[in-house]
């Protein structure tokens, strides 16, 4: 009994996740229907709240960066960063975006090109890239950075005990004096939301690997192969997490970045370089000047409720779901850096890199469609679009192998970061035991398999549809908590004495 009390957060999290997995496995159709109806209600009531929260998060961080607080350092004033700037950016980018940029590299810009969500008078190419930038840009990284700084401030400045969400409120008694109090509930909520966000990413990434192999081999694999892939990725992630941040996670993240740059350069030098750079510049400028109305979806910048549900609300929910573990991981690797440097590094640099990525692949895909003279939705499947796109380039065997290696690498670095962070949560130490890491590896793998099974509950649905609906629901409580966390962080900044 004493052991259960000491590990109540761990046991409670696992019990809830096992129950959820049981329903996904045993009552798949019923679970799908319930999630679908609930997601629609959340969209109707809280959709606009997601948008406002994103806008406020971006401007709050920019204001903090420009203020005197931007000079404050996470850690002691004389403390040096533990990682080089290149290694730091590589790790935060791999943990924060990862396989998603491969999943959507071609499909999303082309979808926006063929189905312009808004009409601002710009060309279809610019609108397509601008809206893609909006959904992958500053807002996503603002969510991550807010968690990183709020928790990092509490731990590295005010010497709170561990890197967990409730650390921000460590000095306060929340809800009750019993063991199950507000802090416990905050950490439980964070763990559950993080798990759902991670398993969605793993399920989507594994589905893309299968999609690529189907394209290359001719649809010979069924969805059981996705389950096998998830198990393999789970094993690799565990091995990386067991080796620690300084070894496995750092090395894999750096390797991912170098391979991603190689792929980007491969497509860039074979495309219309001038056109790519031009479209990138124009779309980036439009994104900046349209950012506020885009973020509020007002007037001509409102793409409609159905589009917002399928795209923007889903993305915001996804970023929020990833914010706790990504933010805590960013805080862990950012000790010794100033708040201004963290905001610039985590908010601007990855966003601009992502914008250029989509400009290269999107503009090159637009040119292919123009050369074809007609378009029959060749890039419509999110899981195969990148492989179909690259079939128009030389060295297909080498490039396709690189894509699959990159997908696995990104999924492993995202999952091993999550294993490390979740283990930190439940063990209440920055160096969690091997038992905690092994346990969380098993739970995350089982949950990802459950999502894949849920995705095939109904004919015409897939993992993407299931992930969209599930995350819109599970991210809502955490988004409400974020408002409270932001207020507490600002109060902590006022207390900070240089």
N, C-alpha and C positions, 0 to 999 in steps of 0.2 A: 504493500500500500504506500509506503514511504517512497519507493522508487517511482510509482505512478505519479505521485504528487510532484516530485522533483522534475519529472519529464511530462507534465500534464499537457504542455503545448505540443510536444511531439506526438503523444498518444492521441490527443484530440484531433490534430490535423490528419493523421494517418487514418483514424477511424472514419472521419467524414469522407475522406477521399476514397476509402475502400467501399463505403456505402454507395457513393456516386458511381464508382466503377461497376459495382454489382448491378445497379439499375441500368447502366449503359449496356452491360453485357446481357442481362436477363430480360429487361423490358425495353428493348431498343426503340421500337416504334413509339411506344407510349412516352418515353423520355424525349424523343425528338419532337413529338407533337406539343408537349408541355413547354419545352424550350422555345419552340417557334411562337406560340401564342404569347408567352411572357415577353419575348424579345420585342414583339410588336407594341406591347403596352409600354415598355420602357422607352422605346423610340418616340412614341407619341407624347409622352409626358416629360421626358428628360433630354430629348435630343438637343434642344437649344442650349441647355445647361452645359453639355459637353463642349459645345462651340465656344461659349463665353469663357469657360474655364481655360480653354486653350489660349485664347487671346490674352486674358489676364496674366497667365503664366509667362508668356513671352515678354510682355511689356514690363512686368515686375522684375524679371531677370535683367533686362537691359537697363532699367533704372538702378538696380543694385550695382551693376558693373560700373556705371558712370559715377556712382556716389563714393563717399569716403570708405564705405564698407568693402568696396572692390579691392582695396589694398590689404584687407585682413587676410591672414594666412591660416589654412587648416593645419593646426599643429603649432609648435613653438616658433617664435619669430625667426629664429636662426636655423630652423630645420630645413634640410634640403630634400627635394623630391626623390623618392625611392627609385623611380624609373625615368629613363630618358624621355624626351618629348615624343619622339617617333614611336617608341614602345608604348607609351601612355596612350597616344591617339589610336594606335593599332588595337590595343586591348579594349578601349571603350567603344570603338566602332564595331569590332567583331561581336561584342556582347550586345550592343544596342540595335544593330540592323541585321547584319549577317545574311542569312540565306534569302531574306525577303527581296533584296535588290536583284538577285538572280531570278527569283520567281516572277517578278513584275517588270523586269528590264525592258521587255518588248511589248508584252501584252497590255500593260496599263497605258503607256503613251499612245499605242495604236487604238485602243478602245476609246480614249478621249478624243483622238483624231477623227474617228468614225462616228462618234456620238458626242459631239461637243456639249459639255454640261452647261456652259454659259455662252453668252454672245456679247462680247465687249467691243466688237468691231475689228479686233485683231485677226490675223490669219488663223486657220484651223491648226496649223503646226504650233504656233505660239500659244494658243489657248490650251492645246493638249499638254504641252510641256509645263505651262504655268500651273495648271491644276494638279499635275503630277508632283511638281515641286511643293505645292501647298500641302499635299497629303503626306509628303515624306520629309518635310523641312523643319522649320524652327519649332513648330508646336510639339512635335514628337520629342525633340531633344530638350525642350523646356520642361516637359513632364519629368524626364530622367534627371535633369540637372537640379530641379527643385528638391527631389528626394535626396540626391547626393549632398547638396549643400545643407539642407535642414538637418539631416542625420549627422553629416560630417561636422557641422558646427557643434552639435550637442556632444559628440564623442571627443573630438580632437581639441575643442576649446574648453568645454565645461566638464570634461573628464567623466562623461557618462559611461556606464560599464561596457556596453556592447553595441555593435552596429545593427540595430533593429529599428523598425518604424516607431515603436513605443518609446524609444530612447529620447525622442524629442520632448516627451512629457515625463521624463524620469523623476523630476522633483515634485510632481503633482500626484495626489491621490484621486484616481478617476473612478467614478460610479460607486464603488464600495470598498470596504476594507477586507473583504474576503479574498481568497486566492484567485478566484475567477473574477477579476476586476476589469476596468476599462483597458488597461495596458495589455492584458492577456487577450482581450477580444480584438484589439487593434492588430496585434501580431498574428493572431489566428486568421483574421480577415486578409492580411497581407500575404500570408503563406498560401491561402487557398486561391486568391486572385493570381498570384505569381505562377502557381502550378497550372492553372487553366491557360494563362497566356503562353507559357512555355510549351505545354503539350500541343497547343494549336500550331505553334511554329514548327515543332518537330513533325507533327502529322502532315502539315503542308509541304515541308521540305522533303520528307520521305516520299510523298506522293509525286513531287516533281522529279525525283530521281527515277521513280518507276515510270513516269511519263517519258522521260528521256530515253530510258532503256526500251520502252515500248516503241518509240519512234525509230530507234536504231535497229531493233530486233523484229519488229512487226507484231505488236500486241500479243505477246506470248505469256505475259505475266498477269496473274490475278491479284486481288487486293491483299491476299495472304502474304504476298511478297513485301508489301508495305510494312506489315507487322514484323517480318523478319528483319527488314532494314532498321526499324525502330529499335529492335533488340540489339542489333550490332552497334548502332549509334550510342545506345545506352551503355554498352560495355566500354567502348572507346572513351566516352565522356567520364565514366567512373575512373578509368585508368589515369586520365588527365587530371581529374579533380584530386585524386589521391597523391599526385606528384606535387600539388600546390600551385599557388599563383606564380611564383618566381620561375618555375620550370615549365610544366605542361601548358598552363593557360597562356603564359606570355609567349612561348615559342609557337604554339598553334596559331595564336592571334596574329603574330608577325608573318607567319607563313601564309595565312589567309590574305593579308593585305598585299603581299608581293604577288601572289597568284592573281588576285583581283586586278591589280594594276597591269599585269601582263595581258590579261584578257581585254581590259579596257583599251590598252595601247594597240592590240591586235586589230580590233574593230576600228579604232579611231584613224589609224594611218591608212586604212583601206577605204575609208569613206571620204565624203566631200568635206575636207577639214575646214575650209572657209565657211561653208554652210552650217556645220555643226557649231562652230564658235559663234557665228552670228545668231543662230537660234537660241543658243545658251544665253548670250548677252541680253537679247530682247526679252526672252521669257523671264529671266532673272529680274530684270528691271520692272517688268509688269507685275511680277509676284510681289516685289517690295511695295510698289505704289498701290496695289490692289489688296494688300494683306488684310487690312481691317474689314472691308466689306466682304471679302472672301471668308474671313473667319466668323463673321456673323450671318453669312448667307442671306444678305439683304438685296432687294432690288434685282437688277440684272445679274447679280452674283449668286442668286438662289437657284440651284439646279433642281430643286423639287425634293419632296420628302422621300420618295422611293429611291432616288439616286443617293441622297444623303445616308439613307439606311444601308444601302448596299456598299457604299464606299466610305464617306467621311465619318459617320458615326462608328462604323466598324473599325476604321483606322484609329480613331481617338480612343476607343475602348481597348484596342490592341496595345497602343502606346502606354495607356494607363496601367494595363495589366503587367506590362514589362517594367514599368517605372520603379517599383520597389526593389526588385533584385538588380536591375541595371543601375539604379541610383546608388544602392548600397555598394555595389561593385566599383562604381566610379569613385565613391567616397573612399573606399579601401585603397585604391591605387593613386589617389590624388593628394594624399597627405604630404604637406610641404609646399603646396602650390597656393597662390592667392585666389580669392574668390573671383576676381576679375579674369584671371588666367583660366580658371575652370569654366567660367561662363563662355568665354570666347572659344576655348578649346572644344567644349562639349556642345555648344549651341551653334556656332558658326562654321567651324572647320568641317565637321562631318556633313552638315547640311549642304555646303557648297560642293563638297566632293560628290555627294549623292546627286545633286542637280546636274553636274557635268556628266556623271554616269548615265542618267536618263537622257540627256541631250545627245550623247554619242549613239546610244542604242535606238532611241526614239527617232532621231533625224535620219539615221541610216535605214530604219524600217520604213519610214515615210518614203524615202527614195526608192526602196525596193517596190513598194506598192505602186508608185508612179511609173516605174519601168515596166511592171507587169501589165499596166493598162486597166486592170480590174482587180477587185479584191473579193475573195470568197471566204472570209473569216479564217484565213490560214493561221493567224496569230491569236485566235479567239480562245484557245485552250490555255489556261494559265500554267498548266503543268508541262506542256510541250512547246510553247511558243518560242522559247529561247533556242531550243534545239532545231526547230524548223528554220528560224532566222539564220542560224549559223551554218545550215546546210547550203547556204548561198556563198559561203566563203571557203577558201582552200584549207587543207590540213584538217579535215573534219574529224578524223580518228583521234588526233592529238587534242584538238580543241574540245571535243565532246568528253574525252577522258578528263581533261582539266576541269570542265564544268561539274562533273560528278564528284571529283575529288574536292572541289571548292564547296559544293553543297554539303558534303559530309563534314568537311572541316568547319564550316560556319555553324552547322547544327551541333557539332561536338563542343565548340567553344561557347555557344550559347548555353548548352545544357550543363557543361562542367562549371560554368560561372554560377548557374542556378543551383547546382548541387552544393557548391561551396557556400553560397549565401543562405540557402535554406538550412544547411547544417549549422551555420553561424547562429541563425535565429533560434533553433531548437536546442542547441548546446550552450548558448549564451557565452560563447568564447570566440575570439578571432581565429583560433586554430582548432576547428572542430575535429572530433575523433574520427577514425576510419569507420567505426560502426555507423555513425550518423551519415557519413557520405555514402556508404554502401546502401543504407536503408533508403535514403532519398533518391538514389539512382534507380532502385527497384520501383519505388512508388511513381516517379516521373515516367518511367518506361511503361508501367501498367496503365497509367492514366492516358498516355498518348495512344496506346493501343485501343483503349476504350473510346476515345474520340474518333478514331478511324472507323471503328465498328458503327458508331453513331452516324457517321457521315454517309454510310451506305444503307441507312434504315429505310429510305424511300427511293423509289425509282426517280432518277433525274437529279438527285441530290449528291453531294460529294463532301469531302472533308472541309473544303473552303466554306460551303454554305453552313455546315454545322458549326465551324469555328466562328463565323460571323455572328450567328445568333447567340451562341454561348457567351462570347466575350462582351457583347452589348449588355447582357444581364449581370455577369459576374464582376464587371468593372465598375458598375454603378456605386456600390457602397464605398469602394476605395476612392472614387472621384469625390464623394461627399466628404470623406476623411481628409482629402488633400486640402480642402478649404481651411479646415481646422489646423492642419499642419503648417500651412503657409503663414497663418496669423501667429502661431507659436514661434516660427522661425524668425519672423520680423521682430518679435518681442525679444528673442535671444540676441539678435543683432544690436538692439538698443542697449542691452546689458553688457555688450562686449567692450572691454577696456583694453585699448592698445598698449 
